[in-house]
Amino acid sequence: MQPQERYTLARRGVLMGGALVPWLWRPASTAAQSAAPSKYAGKILFSREPIVIGSENPAALTHRFSSKDNIYGVAYFAKSIRELGIDKSYAVLIKKTYKNRTSTVQDNWNFEGNLRGNENNPEILENRTFYLDISPDPADTQIFRRFVAASAYQLWSLGGGVKGKPISYTMDVTFVSFDVATSTRTVCATGSFSLDRYTEDTSRYLKLYESNGRQ
């Protein structure tokens, strides 16, 4: 593989320690990064199909899902990963709201390991996007598996109501970087979507969690 080919093999590809790591998040190609629309900076977009950086289909973007749907997301930043300090420490916060009651269902700080060990691949740190595939197609292998496992587990744990009648949640997603020296958070991107959670889909989320739980 030639060095210039690293970032163009798939919609997501990352090298760590000189080897392709299929179980981790795969950032967009360098060309796609330069085409990332500035109008989305600071936002997290969602779709039922994979979002292609630089070729976003507005008609496919949505904020309303059923637990029967695939849920793909992308966080868009105003600055690069390096400039925001995301390569040092970051978190994805997911909060649910049900009947005006809000609680944090995901506040995980262990994802930053995916950006460590990339000193020989500085282009990754210049990215201005980050894939957040919350509930992807189980057949899709081009995903950030740690995040999928964590988010699928949280969706599995949500109440589903009685059969045939979903419980509706509002899910707020916030991507933050964390400055260890000052103990401060910087909000990098935010987004929200509604989810009609059917109890019939509980096993779907459990299978998604189990199939992506390998680290």
Salt bridges, closest charged atoms under 4 A:
ASP69 OD2 - ARG48 NE 3.18
ASP87 OD2 - LYS88 NZ 3.97
ASP107 OD2 - ARG185 NH2 3.70
GLU112 OE2 - ARG116 NH2 3.50
GLU126 OE2 - ARG82 NE 2.75
ASP133 OD2 - ARG12 NH1 2.06
ASP140 OD2 - ARG11 NH2 2.68
ASP140 OD2 - ARG12 NH2 3.82
ASP196 OD2 - ARG64 NH2 3.36
ASP201 OD1 - LYS68 NZ 3.60
